[in-house]
Amino acid sequence: MSMEFNYHLPVNLLFGVGKAELLGKETAKYGTKALLVTGQGSTKRTGLLDRALGLLTEAGVAARVFDKVTPNPITDTVTEGVAAAKAFGADVVVALGGGSIIDCAKAIAFAFFNEGDIFDYIYGRKTGERALPLIAVPTTCGTGSEGNCFAVLTDPTTGDKKSLRNMVSVPKASIIDPALMTTMPAPVAASVMFDALCHNMEAYLSRTIQPLVEMQALYGMRLLAEYIRPALRDHADLDAWSAVTLGSTLGGMCINTAGVAAPHGMEHPASGLKNIVHGRGLAALAPVIYRESVVYAPDKFGDISRILGGTGPADFTEQLNALLEDIGLKTTLSKEGITEADIDWMTENCLKVSAPAMAAHPKVFTKEEICELYYKAL
Ligand SMILES: [Zn+2]
């Protein structure tokens, strides 16, 4: 690992149980008219949306709710969100929800100033230098989107799922309240926390790792390895939820600098094509990919294995499978809706949308090997 690095991640993290109460005050620092981006589900059911609107009003911030975001957000929703923000005259964006919500809110804040096809920016054909300020309030502990600039979007016309990566999209502030995570249904919680663990593992294994990321990834993996099971067992255990939530934020921060590796690189084509749950796609792919990768980075896989409760590189996949078993996440791509007929498209698409992630993995797989891995994960 090189000791020469550049580390820049300008987000104010307000972390802790009860911090959600700061939403109004924090938002008022950046604007007076907020587009509040959320989904159709839990924020309404739990009363969180109403609470957030109350806090904004108290702080003198007018708000307009945009609740059209769906899981694996698509570019059309971003266009709709920008129109809503412009019609309202928004000068700040608040994201209240899980990773899809925060990603979509980032893209809305960015596309507010940067017109045209957002995939031109995603593929680097155009650049943007401005975005509306964003305040992120995550309600799931998985993507870590609150700690990075990534906005993963899917283009419904091509099936391409790829992240917009522009440092102007780093949230100004992220209010991370572990108490908000406790209302997730157990299967959702299991899949998002496995996603968080993957971010930390992939960053740790990445060829582009640097010292500050190594610190974050090691601590992130420890927190998740120790507390995923206790958090799932007891939704009232706020210490456990605080630990997994911090592990998730750290994972998001890690990948901002080190990027992801092969599991995410190969998962995006699957969820881009079939709209499957990201954490479940990772659960189907990660053990298969890692089984073929351990010999290329035995020291690092040994470290992760010990963190997961194992003894070294030899029992890494065993530990990973035991965790997936314990949290009810053992699955395959076919159980998630992928068929043999999809594999050629996914292989091509993986090389198209995930080239940097595949190149950062300890073993750089050939096209034939990627295809074979998809078959093994079926
Ligand atoms: Zn992820």
Residues whose N, C-alpha, C, O or C-beta is under 5 A from the ligand:
A	BS01	ZN	D195
